[in-house]
Amino acid sequence: MVKLRKFLSIALALIMVCGCALAETAAEAPAQRQEGTLVYSTATFGQKFSPFFNTVTYDREVSDLVTIGLLAADRGGAIINNGIDGETVSYNGADYEYTGAGNVEVVMNDDGSVDYNLTMRDDIVFSDGEPATIDDVIFGIYVLCDPTYDGGSTVYALPIEGMEAYRSGMSSLASLLIAAGRENTDFSKWDEATQTAFWADVDQAGAAFAQEIVDYCVANEVNAAGDSVAACAVNWGYELAEDATTADFFNAMVEAYEGDLSTMSDTETAGSSLWDLMENYGAYSTGVETGEGTPNISGVKRTGDYSLTIHMTEYDATAIYEMNFYVAPMHYYGDKALYDYENNMFGFPKGDLSIVKAKNSVPLGAGPYTFEGYSNNVVTMKANPLYFRGEPKIKYIQMQEVLQEADYVPGIITGSFDLNCPSINEDTVKAIKDANNGELSGDTITTVMVDYRGYGYLGINADLVCVNNEPASDASKALRKGFMTLFSVYRDTVIKSYYDDRASVIQYPISNTSWAAPKPADEGYRNAYSVDVDGNPIYDPSMSEEQRYEAARQAAIGFFKAAGFTFDEAAGKFTDVEQTWEIMIPGAGVQDHPAYGVAVAASNVLAELGITLQVNDVGTSVWNNALEGNTAMMWAAAWQSSVDPDMTQVYSSQNAHGKGTNSNHYQLDDPELDALIKAGRSSADTEERKSIYRDAMDIIMDWGCELPLYQRKECTTYSTERVNTDTIPQDMTPYWNWYAEIDTMEVK
């Protein structure tokens, strides 16, 4: 589970649920539709369609249709171990069979090391007719692990035996220039002219990088058109002089990251990376020898024409997802003459990925579609007759760039598009319902709603909301659960009012999309904070809304009594509560946040009980500073969940009280919880991990530090008239999207 990048934090905090910044270039009219064509509307491509270097979502969609990974995953994102023969996995009460290009066997060794034994099918053929072997996979691994690799993969960060030795002794020229700094006078590895040109390129790219943020804030109505750079920077968490330029904004970000341009670029981006905006980054991306390094990665072991083993020195729960290596053609992206496994040659010169990057805009693979070209803002792909699952039924796919996302749904209605994924805001819902006689799915448009990977929540800092400065005491837990019981009862009404059908209330501190998320049918499943201080159910199904509110009120009184407060039965309130508590809602001062109504409703009841809860509606910079400084007593926020449910970053005590990554803002410090988190990271058994994380979630809820609020929706819209909706994927999820079953999908 990872925290959202700043630009997405702001978007979620302000409930700006548009999916992306608007495209910069207007799209041409849709290309001429050939028979058997599916037209999918999307935003602007970055035109890096390579599986190794794509960074834009829309480029990745192209890559996913052209290239295959070695392993399959199910609807919850869990890896399928036996993809060659197939596995059946239950989801949402239905059984689904999953197949893939390979198998993985995880072997835990007695010395604490682990082996991932990978086997691929022996009948995979690339779309150009060349057979695929394990050498193609090994080639791809070495691309991702090259000392100069600058794409999005982090395979090189895994504890693979020999990885550090292989990557040592060489760095990219760019990384060396950055490390040396602008004032460097040692020109033993490059000349002064190169250094001067590099920093000039960085500066112009930095100004463009900052301008993208300004444009993003305006496009998403965080700022108004014409607002100054400084005004936009405030909403990005930076205080600048009123006459600040984009260069000043960039320099402020660089200073905040202490000169770490890579982390700054990854964290602060509003679309492009800093490197993408440089005019000549390729000239600085080749390797420069700085010392000794090994000629291979000893933990990457070829064991046959269709098998290999990855040996890791220790277990890492997230590593299984990284084992889904690309089956990418070495003969196309690399050079077969430069491959000789036994002699440590892996398809390209170490430290020089230029021949791989040369194919960024024209991908080739063994996926369901072949890349036919990109022109006039349209990517055209054709069904691959050599695809291992069989030739797809849809002959052509055209992916059409569109300037305004507001045109997505109207384009389906007019026949320009057959499929798209619009932001599910009020305008989108209205447009769909207007076309469908008031329904989200009808004769014109079929809408599929899917839970977003993240969720919104209310948090409490245990160090700041406790009794007698003892955050872990039963009294302190009771205090926090008193607040949470009142917050929780208003969730259904408020979230429904704010989002309508675009979000749902969730009960556990984990995204509903995760394979580890508890399901209503599971034994012991219950709603958040639905039992009283004695462990008895607060509600029964026959209660009216008002009866539920009163039941929550009475339960909260019980918790506050357990916290040590004195309740005057005659007056109906507590008489000795002098503390004032505060909850921060990032509603930009205009109450535009789904948690605002929840907080206000609870504070009104608390006031009647003699307890003061101040609802403070603040801007995102104030909210963010309080959260990062661990001064927020209570707050509303949202997380984006990764596919693995590892809880270390968010809930481990090693990241509490300002330690570690300072990402445990709840200040949860529980040895039993820490032990469960460690056990969850140490197990390779999915079912065992589910059980472990369920126990961990029970502890988190018992501390009364987090209340899951809502999981908003994303949507995919299809033309009911032109797409055979009986063939679209069933039970779609963020990990099982519109093209998950593209080979069997049909157009009319």
C-alpha positions in Angstrom: 0.0 0.0 0.0 1.6 3.3 -1.0 0.8 6.9 -0.5 -0.4 8.8 -3.6 2.0 11.0 -5.4 1.5 14.7 -4.5 -0.4 15.6 -7.7 -2.8 12.7 -7.2 -3.1 13.5 -3.5 -4.3 17.0 -4.4 -6.7 15.6 -7.0 -8.3 13.2 -4.5 -8.3 15.6 -1.6 -10.2 18.1 -3.7 -12.2 15.4 -5.4 -11.0 16.5 -8.8 -11.7 13.1 -10.3 -10.8 13.8 -13.9 -8.4 11.1 -14.9 -5.6 13.2 -16.4 -4.5 16.5 -17.7 -6.0 17.5 -21.0 -4.2 16.7 -24.1 -2.1 19.5 -25.6 -2.8 18.8 -29.3 -6.2 18.6 -30.8 -7.1 15.3 -32.3 -7.8 14.9 -36.0 -11.2 13.5 -37.1 -11.4 9.8 -36.4 -9.7 7.7 -39.0 -11.7 5.9 -41.6 -13.2 2.9 -39.9 -12.5 -0.5 -41.5 -14.9 -3.4 -41.2 -14.3 -5.2 -37.9 -12.7 -2.2 -36.2 -13.0 -1.2 -32.6 -12.4 2.5 -32.0 -11.1 3.4 -28.5 -10.8 7.0 -27.5 -7.9 8.0 -25.3 -5.8 11.0 -24.3 -2.4 12.1 -25.7 0.2 9.4 -26.3 3.8 9.9 -25.2 4.7 7.7 -28.2 6.9 5.4 -26.1 5.2 2.1 -26.8 8.1 0.0 -25.8 7.4 -2.4 -22.8 10.7 -1.2 -21.3 10.3 2.5 -21.4 6.6 3.5 -21.6 5.6 5.9 -18.9 2.2 7.2 -20.0 -0.9 5.1 -19.3 -2.1 5.3 -22.9 1.3 4.2 -24.2 1.2 1.3 -21.8 -2.2 0.2 -23.2 -0.6 -0.1 -26.6 2.3 -2.0 -25.2 0.0 -4.4 -23.3 -1.8 -5.2 -26.5 1.4 -5.9 -28.4 3.6 -7.5 -25.8 3.0 -10.3 -23.3 4.3 -10.9 -19.9 5.5 -14.2 -18.7 2.9 -14.6 -15.9 -0.8 -14.1 -15.7 -2.7 -12.5 -12.8 -6.3 -12.9 -11.6 -9.0 -10.3 -11.1 -7.6 -9.4 -7.7 -4.1 -8.9 -9.1 -2.7 -12.1 -7.6 -0.2 -14.0 -9.7 -1.3 -17.2 -11.3 1.4 -19.8 -10.5 0.4 -22.4 -13.1 -0.5 -20.4 -16.1 0.5 -23.0 -18.7 -2.1 -25.5 -17.6 -4.4 -22.9 -16.1 -5.8 -22.3 -12.7 -9.4 -21.7 -11.5 -9.8 -18.8 -9.0 -13.1 -17.7 -7.4 -14.0 -14.0 -7.5 -17.2 -12.3 -6.4 -18.9 -15.7 -6.1 -17.9 -17.0 -9.6 -15.2 -19.3 -10.7 -12.8 -18.1 -13.5 -10.1 -19.9 -15.2 -6.8 -18.1 -15.9 -4.0 -19.1 -18.3 -0.8 -17.5 -19.2 2.5 -17.7 -21.0 4.4 -19.3 -18.0 4.5 -20.8 -14.6 6.3 -19.8 -11.4 7.4 -22.0 -8.5 8.5 -20.2 -5.3 11.1 -22.2 -3.3 11.9 -21.0 0.2 15.4 -22.2 1.1 16.7 -23.1 4.6 19.2 -20.2 4.5 16.5 -17.6 4.0 17.1 -17.2 0.3 14.4 -17.9 -2.2 14.3 -19.2 -5.8 11.7 -18.3 -8.4 11.7 -21.1 -10.9 10.2 -19.7 -14.1 9.0 -21.8 -17.0 7.5 -20.5 -20.3 5.4 -22.2 -22.9 7.4 -23.7 -25.8 4.9 -22.6 -28.5 5.0 -18.8 -28.3 5.8 -17.1 -31.6 6.4 -13.4 -32.1 4.1 -11.7 -34.6 6.9 -11.7 -37.2 7.1 -15.5 -37.0 10.2 -15.8 -34.9 9.9 -18.4 -32.1 10.2 -17.1 -28.5 12.6 -18.7 -26.0 13.8 -18.0 -22.5 16.7 -16.0 -24.0 14.2 -13.3 -25.0 13.2 -13.1 -21.4 16.8 -13.0 -20.1 17.5 -10.2 -22.6 14.6 -8.2 -21.2 15.8 -8.8 -17.6 19.3 -7.4 -18.5 17.7 -4.4 -20.2 15.7 -3.6 -17.0 18.8 -4.2 -14.8 21.4 -2.3 -16.9 23.3 0.3 -14.9 22.0 3.0 -17.2 18.3 1.8 -17.3 16.0 4.8 -16.8 12.6 3.4 -17.4 9.8 2.7 -14.8 10.7 -0.8 -13.7 12.5 -1.4 -10.4 13.4 -5.0 -10.8 17.0 -4.0 -10.1 16.0 -3.0 -6.5 15.1 -6.6 -5.6 17.6 -8.6 -3.5 18.7 -10.7 -6.5 22.0 -12.3 -6.0 24.8 -10.5 -7.8 22.6 -7.5 -8.8 24.6 -4.9 -6.9 27.9 -6.2 -8.2 26.6 -6.2 -11.8 25.3 -2.6 -11.6 28.4 -1.3 -9.8 31.4 0.2 -11.6 29.2 2.0 -14.1 26.8 4.9 -14.1 25.0 6.9 -16.7 26.7 10.1 -17.7 23.5 12.0 -16.6 23.7 10.5 -13.1 27.3 11.4 -12.8 26.8 15.0 -14.0 24.0 15.4 -11.4 26.1 14.0 -8.6 29.0 16.2 -9.5 26.8 19.3 -9.6 26.8 22.5 -11.6 30.1 23.8 -10.0 32.1 20.7 -10.8 35.7 21.3 -12.0 36.8 17.7 -12.5 36.6 17.0 -16.2 38.4 13.7 -16.3 35.2 11.8 -17.4 33.6 14.6 -19.5 34.5 18.0 -20.8 33.2 21.4 -19.6 31.2 22.0 -22.7 29.2 18.7 -22.1 28.5 19.8 -18.5 27.4 23.3 -19.5 25.1 21.9 -22.2 23.6 19.3 -19.8 22.6 21.9 -17.1 21.2 24.3 -19.7 19.0 21.4 -21.0 18.0 20.6 -17.4 17.0 24.2 -16.8 14.8 24.5 -19.8 13.2 21.1 -19.1 12.7 22.2 -15.5 10.7 25.3 -16.5 8.6 23.1 -18.8 8.1 20.6 -16.0 6.9 23.3 -13.7 4.6 24.7 -16.4 3.0 21.3 -16.8 2.0 21.5 -13.1 0.6 25.0 -13.5 -1.4 23.8 -16.6 -2.6 20.7 -14.6 -3.9 22.9 -11.7 -5.8 25.1 -14.1 -7.1 22.3 -16.3 -8.5 20.5 -13.2 -9.9 23.7 -11.7 -7.6 23.7 -8.7 -6.7 27.1 -10.0 -8.4 29.5 -12.3 -7.1 30.4 -15.8 -4.7 33.3 -15.4 -3.6 32.5 -11.9 0.1 33.2 -11.2 2.7 30.5 -11.0 2.9 31.2 -7.2 -0.9 30.7 -6.9 -0.6 27.3 -8.6 2.5 26.4 -6.6 0.6 26.9 -3.3 -1.8 24.1 -4.3 1.2 21.9 -5.0 2.6 22.5 -1.5 5.1 25.3 -2.4 5.2 28.9 -1.1 6.8 31.2 -3.7 7.1 34.9 -4.2 4.1 36.4 -6.0 6.3 37.2 -9.1 7.8 33.7 -9.2 8.5 32.2 -12.6 8.3 28.5 -13.7 12.1 28.4 -13.3 11.7 29.6 -9.7 9.1 26.9 -9.1 11.4 24.2 -10.5 14.3 25.4 -8.3 12.1 25.3 -5.2 11.2 21.7 -6.0 14.8 20.8 -6.5 15.7 22.4 -3.2 13.0 20.5 -1.4 14.4 17.3 -2.7 18.0 18.3 -1.8 19.0 18.1 -5.5 17.6 14.6 -6.1 16.2 15.3 -9.5 15.1 11.7 -10.2 12.9 11.4 -7.0 11.6 15.0 -7.6 10.7 14.1 -11.1 8.9 10.9 -10.2 7.1 12.5 -7.2 6.1 15.9 -8.5 5.2 15.1 -12.1 1.9 16.3 -13.6 2.5 14.1 -16.7 5.9 14.1 -18.1 9.2 13.2 -16.4 11.9 15.8 -16.3 14.0 13.6 -18.6 11.3 13.4 -21.2 11.3 17.2 -21.4 15.0 17.5 -22.0 16.0 18.1 -25.7 19.0 15.8 -25.8 18.7 13.4 -22.8 19.8 10.5 -25.0 23.3 12.0 -25.2 23.7 11.7 -21.5 22.1 8.3 -20.9 25.0 6.1 -21.9 27.2 4.4 -19.3 30.6 5.7 -18.0 32.9 3.2 -16.2 33.7 4.3 -12.7 35.2 1.1 -11.2 34.9 -2.7 -11.2 31.7 -4.6 -11.9 30.8 -8.2 -12.7 29.9 -9.2 -16.2 26.6 -10.9 -15.2 23.9 -11.1 -12.6 24.7 -14.4 -10.8 21.2 -14.7 -9.5 19.7 -14.9 -13.0 20.3 -18.5 -14.1 19.3 -20.0 -17.4 18.2 -23.6 -16.7 16.9 -24.6 -20.2 15.6 -23.2 -23.5 12.3 -22.4 -21.8 13.2 -21.9 -18.2 15.3 -19.8 -15.8 15.7 -19.3 -12.0 15.9 -16.0 -10.2 17.8 -16.5 -6.9 17.2 -13.9 -4.3 19.3 -13.6 -1.1 16.1 -12.9 1.0 12.4 -13.1 0.5 10.4 -10.1 -0.6 6.7 -10.4 -0.7 6.4 -7.9 -3.7 8.9 -9.8 -5.8 6.4 -12.2 -7.2 4.8 -9.4 -9.2 8.2 -8.5 -10.7 8.6 -12.0 -12.0 6.1 -11.2 -14.7 9.0 -10.4 -17.1 8.4 -9.3 -20.6 8.6 -11.8 -23.4 10.1 -9.3 -25.8 11.9 -10.2 -29.0 15.7 -9.8 -28.6 16.1 -10.1 -32.3 14.1 -6.9 -32.7 14.8 -4.7 -29.6 18.4 -5.9 -29.3 21.0 -7.7 -31.5 21.1 -11.5 -31.6 24.8 -11.3 -32.6 25.5 -9.7 -29.2 23.8 -12.6 -27.3 25.9 -15.4 -25.9 24.7 -16.4 -22.4 27.8 -18.5 -21.6 30.1 -15.6 -22.5 28.1 -12.9 -20.6 26.7 -11.2 -23.7 23.0 -10.4 -23.4 21.9 -8.8 -26.7 23.2 -5.2 -26.3 26.4 -3.5 -25.1 26.3 -3.1 -21.3 25.7 0.5 -20.5 24.3 1.4 -23.9 20.5 0.9 -24.4 20.4 3.0 -27.5 19.5 0.1 -29.8 16.6 -0.8 -27.4 15.3 2.8 -27.2 15.5 3.1 -31.0 12.4 0.9 -31.2 10.4 2.9 -28.6 7.9 4.2 -31.1 7.4 1.0 -33.0 6.8 -2.0 -30.7 6.8 -5.7 -31.7 5.8 -8.7 -29.6 3.8 -11.8 -29.1 0.6 -10.1 -27.9 -2.9 -10.3 -29.3 -2.3 -7.4 -31.7 0.4 -6.1 -34.0 1.4 -2.4 -34.1 0.5 -1.1 -37.6 1.4 2.6 -37.1 0.7 5.9 -35.5 -0.4 8.8 -37.6 -3.0 11.6 -37.4 -3.4 11.0 -33.7 -4.4 7.4 -34.2 -2.6 4.2 -33.3 -3.7 1.4 -35.5 -3.3 -2.3 -34.5 -4.2 -5.5 -36.3 -5.2 -8.9 -34.8 -2.2 -11.2 -34.5 -2.9 -14.6 -36.1 0.1 -16.1 -34.2 -1.2 -15.1 -30.7 -0.9 -18.2 -28.4 -4.5 -18.0 -27.3 -5.7 -17.7 -30.9 -6.3 -14.8 -33.3 -8.5 -12.1 -31.7 -12.0 -11.8 -33.2 -11.8 -8.0 -33.6 -9.7 -7.5 -36.7 -8.5 -3.9 -36.0 -8.2 -1.6 -33.0 -7.9 2.1 -33.5 -6.8 4.1 -30.5 -7.9 7.7 -31.1 -6.4 10.7 -29.3 -9.1 13.1 -28.1 -8.6 16.7 -27.0 -11.4 17.0 -24.5 -12.4 14.1 -22.2 -15.9 15.6 -22.3 -16.2 14.4 -25.9 -15.8 10.7 -24.9 -19.4 9.9 -24.2 -20.9 12.1 -27.0 -18.4 10.3 -29.3 -20.0 6.9 -28.5 -23.4 8.3 -29.1 -22.6 9.8 -32.5 -20.7 6.7 -33.6 -17.2 8.1 -33.6 -16.0 5.8 -30.8 -17.0 2.4 -29.6 -15.2 2.3 -26.2 -13.6 4.6 -23.7 -12.9 5.1 -20.0 -14.2 8.6 -19.0 -13.9 10.1 -15.5 -17.1 9.2 -13.7 -18.2 12.7 -12.7 -21.6 14.2 -12.6 -21.4 15.4 -16.2 -20.4 12.0 -17.4 -23.3 10.3 -15.6 -25.8 12.8 -16.9 -24.6 12.4 -20.5 -24.8 8.6 -20.2 -28.3 8.6 -18.6 -29.6 11.2 -21.2 -28.6 8.8 -23.9 -30.1 5.7 -22.1 -33.5 7.0 -21.0 -32.2 7.6 -17.5 -30.1 4.4 -17.1 -26.3 3.9 -16.9 -26.7 0.9 -19.2 -29.1 0.8 -22.1 -29.6 0.5 -25.8 -27.0 3.2 -26.6 -24.3 2.9 -24.0 -23.3 0.0 -21.7 -21.5 1.3 -18.6 -19.3 -0.9 -16.4 -18.4 0.5 -13.0 -15.2 -0.7 -11.2 -13.8 0.2 -7.8 -10.8 2.4 -8.0 -7.5 0.9 -6.5 -7.5 3.4 -3.7 -9.9 4.5 -1.0 -10.8 7.5 1.2 -10.5 7.3 4.9 -10.5 9.3 8.2 -7.4 9.0 10.3 -6.5 9.7 14.0 -3.1 10.3 15.4 -2.8 8.0 18.4 -0.1 10.1 20.0 -2.4 13.2 19.9 -5.7 11.6 20.7 -5.1 9.5 23.8 -5.6 9.3 27.6 -2.8 10.1 30.0 -0.3 10.1 27.1 -0.7 6.4 26.8 -1.7 5.8 23.1 -1.8 2.0 23.4 -4.0 1.8 26.6 -7.5 0.4 26.5 -8.8 3.8 27.6 -7.1 5.6 24.7 -8.5 3.0 22.2 -11.9 3.5 23.7 -11.6 7.3 23.3 -10.7 7.0 19.6 -13.4 4.3 19.0 -16.0 6.7 20.5 -15.2 9.2 17.7 -15.0 6.6 15.1 -18.4 5.1 16.0 -20.1 8.4 15.4 -18.2 9.1 12.2 -19.0 5.7 10.8 -22.8 5.9 11.2 -23.0 8.9 8.9 -21.0 7.4 6.1 -23.8 5.8 4.1 -25.9 8.9 4.0 -23.1 11.4 3.3 -21.2 9.4 0.8 -24.4 8.6 -1.1 -25.3 12.3 -1.2 -21.9 13.3 -2.4 -21.1 10.6 -4.9 -24.5 9.0 -5.6 -23.5 5.7 -7.5 -19.9 6.8 -8.1 -18.6 5.5 -4.8 -19.4 2.9 -2.1 -18.8 2.7 1.6 -16.1 0.2 2.6 -15.5 -1.5 5.9 -11.9 -2.6 6.2 -8.6 -0.6 5.8 -7.8 -2.0 2.4 -8.9 -1.5 -1.1 -11.9 -3.7 -2.1 -9.9 -4.5 -5.3 -7.1 -6.3 -3.4 -7.0 -10.0 -3.3 -6.5 -9.8 0.4 -9.6 -7.7 1.1 -12.2 -9.4 3.4 -15.5 -10.2 1.6 -19.0 -10.0 3.1 -19.3 -13.8 2.8 -16.2 -14.3 4.9 -16.6 -15.6 8.5 -16.5 -12.8 11.0 -17.0 -10.0 8.5 -18.6 -7.0 10.0 -19.1 -3.3 9.3 -16.5 -0.8 10.7 -17.1 0.2 14.3 -20.4 -1.6 14.5 -19.9 -3.1 18.0 -20.1 -1.4 21.4 -17.6 -1.3 24.2 -18.7 -4.7 25.3 -18.3 -6.2 21.9 -22.1 -6.4 21.2 -23.6 -5.4 17.8 -24.8 -1.8 17.8 -27.3 -2.1 15.0 -29.9 -4.6 13.7 -31.3 -4.8 10.2 -34.7 -3.5 11.2 -33.5 -0.1 12.4 -34.4 3.1 10.7 -31.8 5.7 9.9 -32.7 7.7 12.9 -32.6 4.7 15.1 -29.1 3.9 13.8 -28.0 7.4 14.7 -29.3 7.1 18.2 -27.8 3.6 18.6 -24.4 5.0 17.5 -24.8 7.9 20.0 -25.4 5.5 22.9 -22.5 3.3 21.8 -20.2 6.3 21.7 -21.2 7.3 25.2 -20.2 3.9 26.3 -16.7 4.2 24.7 -16.2 7.7 26.2 -17.1 6.4 29.6 -14.5 3.6 29.2 -12.1 6.4 28.3 -12.6 7.8 31.8 -15.0 10.7 31.2 -17.8 11.4 33.6 -21.3 11.3 32.2 -24.2 13.2 33.8 -27.2 11.0 33.1 -29.7 13.8 34.0 -28.0 16.4 31.8 -27.2 13.8 29.1 -23.7 15.0 28.6 -20.1 14.6 29.8 -19.1 17.2 32.4 -15.4 16.9 32.7 -14.1 17.0 29.1 -11.9 20.1 28.7 -9.9 19.0 25.7 -10.7 20.4 22.3 -10.1 18.1 19.3 -9.6 19.0 15.7 -10.3 17.2 12.4 -8.7 18.6 9.2 -10.7 18.3 6.0 -8.9 19.4 2.8 -12.0 20.9 1.3 -10.3 24.1 0.1 -12.4 26.2 2.5 -15.6 25.5 0.5 -16.5 22.2 2.2 -16.0 20.3 -1.1 -15.0 17.0 0.3 -17.0 13.8 1.0 -15.7 13.6 4.6 -16.8 17.1 5.5 -20.5 16.1 6.0 -19.4 13.1 8.1 -17.2 15.2 10.4 -19.9 18.0 10.8 -22.6 15.5 11.7 -20.4 13.8 14.3 -19.3 17.1 15.7 -22.9 18.2 16.2 -23.7 15.1 18.2 -20.4 15.4 20.2 -21.3 19.0 21.1 -24.6 17.8 22.6 -22.6 15.3 24.6 -20.3 18.0 26.0 -17.3 17.1 23.7 -15.8 19.7 21.3 -14.6 18.5 17.9 -13.6 21.4 15.7 -14.0 20.8 12.0 -11.3 22.7 10.2 -11.8 23.0 6.4 -8.3 23.8 5.0 -6.3 24.1 1.8 -4.2 21.2 0.7 -0.9 22.8 1.6 -2.0 23.4 5.3 -3.4 19.8 5.4 -0.3 18.3 3.9 2.1 20.1 6.1 0.2 19.1 9.2 0.0 15.5 8.1 3.7 15.3 7.2 4.6 17.1 10.5 2.5 14.7 12.5 0.5 17.6 14.0 -2.9 16.6 12.7 -5.1 15.1 15.4 -7.6 13.8 12.9 -7.8 14.2 9.2 -9.4 13.0 5.9 -7.3 11.7 3.1 -7.1 9.0 0.4 -4.6 6.2 -0.4 -3.8 4.5 -3.6 -3.2 0.8 -3.1 -0.6 -1.3 -4.8 -1.3 -4.8 -5.9 0.4 -6.3 -2.9 -1.2 -5.7 0.5 2.1 -5.3 2.4 1.3 -2.9 5.3 4.9 -1.9 6.3 4.9 1.6 4.9 1.5 2.7 6.4 1.2 0.8 9.6 4.6 -0.5 10.8 6.0 1.2 14.0 9.4 1.6 12.1 7.7 4.4 10.2 5.9 6.1 13.2 6.9 9.0 15.4 8.9 10.6 12.6 11.1 7.6 12.0 11.8 5.7 8.8 9.7 7.1 6.0 7.4 9.0 8.4 4.5 7.4 6.6 2.7 5.9 9.6 0.7 9.1 10.5 -1.5 7.1 12.8 1.5 6.5 15.1 0.5 2.9 15.4 3.1 1.2 17.6 2.0 -2.3 18.3 4.4 -5.2 18.6 1.7 -7.7 17.7 0.8 -5.8 14.6 4.5 -5.4 13.6 4.9 -9.2 13.9 1.9 -9.8 11.7 3.2 -7.3 9.1 6.6 -9.1 9.1 4.9 -12.5 8.8 2.8 -11.3 5.9 5.9 -10.2 4.1 7.7 -13.5 4.8 5.0 -15.8 3.5 4.7 -16.9 -0.1 1.3 -18.6 0.5 -1.5 -16.3 -0.7 -4.2 -17.9 1.6 -1.9 -17.7 4.6 -1.2 -14.0 3.8 -4.9 -13.3 3.5 -5.4 -14.7 7.0 -2.5 -12.7 8.4 -3.6 -9.4 7.0 -7.2 -10.0 8.2 -5.8 -10.3 11.8 -3.7 -7.2 11.2 -6.7 -5.2 10.1 -8.6 -6.2 13.2 -5.7 -4.8 15.3 -5.7 -1.6 13.3 -9.5 -1.2 13.8 -9.1 -2.0 17.5 -6.7 0.9 17.9 -9.4 3.2 16.5 -7.0 5.0 14.2 -8.6 4.6 10.8 -12.1 4.6 9.5 -12.5 3.5 5.9 -14.9 5.9 4.2 -15.4 5.2 0.6 -14.1 3.6 -2.6 -14.9 5.7 -5.6 -15.6 4.2 -9.0 -14.0 4.2 -12.4 -16.0 3.4 -15.5 -15.7 1.9 -18.9 -18.3 2.8 -21.5 -19.2 0.7 -24.5 -21.4 1.3 -27.5 -24.2 -1.1 -27.0 -25.0 -0.8 -30.7 -21.5 -1.6 -32.0 -19.9 -3.9 -29.4 -21.3 -7.3 -28.5 -21.6 -6.6 -24.8 -22.0 -10.3 -24.1 -18.3 -10.7 -24.8 -16.9 -7.9 -22.6 -15.0 -9.1 -19.5 -17.2 -10.1 -16.6 -16.4 -8.8 -13.1 -13.9 -6.2 -14.3 -11.5 -4.8 -11.8 -8.4 -2.4 -12.0 -6.4 -5.6 -12.7 -8.9 -7.0 -15.2 -9.7 -4.3 -17.6 -11.5 -3.8 -20.9 -8.8 -5.6 -22.9 -8.2 -8.5 -20.4 -10.2 -10.8 -22.7 -9.6 -8.9 -26.0 -9.0 -12.1 -27.9 -12.7 -13.2 -27.4 -14.3 -9.8 -27.5 -16.5 -9.0 -30.5 -17.9 -6.0 -32.4 -21.2 -6.2 -34.3 
